[in-house]
């Protein structure tokens, strides 16, 4: 079935659910492709596409045809949601905690040399003050950024940076 973009826009503005089906048929493959290039995982791309379609449906009144074509507007909605997804803590934590089968560690040979200096580093953090230990554990063993640690512990970013620097100083003296 052929239809013009203007007719589709009018029907979507009128909250015509059948128009959303037409919209999906016409644009979903292209939008999915863009989202997949950003998030790199099919399952996540499908979720982001679904979220995008819901957002497009609910916020269609904000579309202004004088500022650009419909596809450009929906592409930006999808792209922004995909970028938000990869910036989210849930996505970053999920990508760090992938299953072992998916991990490149399964395809790598074991290291040839034993390096005893790697053993006991986490235990050395027990010699830090509780505040320093908490920050160092989250930063280096939890994979958090300094901003995420500040948010998680409800501390100013400067305090997190100071505690991290002081903790690293103590650890460097212990390692020597």
N, C-alpha and C positions, 0 to 999 in steps of 0.2 A: 504494500500500500504506500503510495507516495503522498507526501504532505509537505507544506512549506514550513520553514522555521517560524515564520510569523504566526501561522495558524497553530502550531504546536505551543508557542509561547502563550497565545490567547487562551488555549485550552488549559494549560498548566496554571495560568493566573486564575482561571475559573474553578480550579481544584478538581479538574476532570481526571479521575483515577485511570481511565483508559488511555489518556494522553501520557501518563507516566509510564505505562507499558510500552507505548510507541517510543517514548524517549529512551527507555531502557534498551529496546531492540536496536535503536539507531546508534546510540553512543556508548553502551556499556563495554564493548570489546576494546575500544580505543582508550577509554578511561582506565579499564583494568590494566592494560598494557603499561600505561604511564605510572600507575600506582605500583605495579610489580617491579618496575625498574628502580623505584625508590626504596621499597621495603625489602625486596629480594626474596621474599618467601610467599608462596602461593596462598597458603592459609591466611596469612596476615593481609595480603592484598585483597582477598575476598571479603574479609571483615571490614577493611577500610572502604572498599567500594560500597558495601552495604551501608556503612555509617554515612558515606558521602551522599548516597541516594536519599537517605532519610533527611539529612541536612538540607539538601537541595529542595526536597518537597516542602519542608517546613519553612524554609527561608526564601521561597521563590519570589515573594513580594519584593524582596530587596534587589532582584535582578533589574538592571536598567539597560534596555536595549540601545539607548543612545551612547552608552559607554563601550559597547562591544557586542560581539556575537554571543549567542547562547552557549555554544561549545567552549568558547574562551572562558566564559564565566564559570561553567561547571568544571572545566579542566583546572582552573585555579582553586576551586573548592576542594576537589579531589587531591590535588598536589599539596595543598596546605595541610589537609588532614593526614596525608601520608607522611609529610615531614614532621608534623606533631607526633605521630605514632613512633617514628624512629628516635625522636628526642625524648620520649617518655621514659620514665624510670623502669616501668614494667617491661618495655621492649628491650632496654639495655640489660636489665637483669636477666631476662629470658634468653638473650643472645649469649650471655656469659655462662649460663647454666644449661647449655644444650646437652642433649643426651650424648653419652660416650660413643654410641654408634655413629652419630653425625660429626663427631669431633675429628679434627685432623690428628689428634693424638693417637687414634687407632691406626693411622697409616704411617706413623713415624717409628723409626727404630729406637730402641732404648739407648740412652747415652752410653758411650763406651767407657767414660771415666767416672768414678765415684767422687763426688765433691762434698766432703763432710762439712764445709763451711756453710752449706745451705741448711743443715740440720740445727734446729734449736733457735732459729731467729724469732719465731713467734713466741717461744718461751721467754726470750730476752725482754719482750715487751712487758712482762710481769714486773720488771724492775722500774718501770715508769710510774709516774703518779697516776691515780685512777683516771683523771681527766685526760692526760696525755695518751694513756693506753687506749681509752675509748675512741679518741680521734684517730690514732694510728691504726687501730684494728679496722675501723670502718674504711679508712682511706686505702690501706695497703692490702688488707686481707678481705675486705668486703667489696672492694672495687668502686666505692663511692667517690664522687668528685668532692672538692672542698665545699662547694655550694650545697650539694646534697647532704653532706655531713652537718652543715650549719642548719639546714632545714630539719633534718632528722632529730638533732639534739636541741633544736630551738635556741641556737646561739648566734651571735653576730659572726659574720664571715671572718672579720679580723681576729676574733678570739680563736676560731678554728685554725687559722693560719699560724697564730702565735703558738698554740699548743702543739701543732704539727712540727713546727720548726724546733721548738724546745725538745720534743720527743725524739726527733731525728738526731739532734745534738747529743742527747744522752746515749742513744743507741750507737752512734758512731764512736763514742768513747769506749763503750763496752766491747765493740768488735775489735778494736785495735789491740 
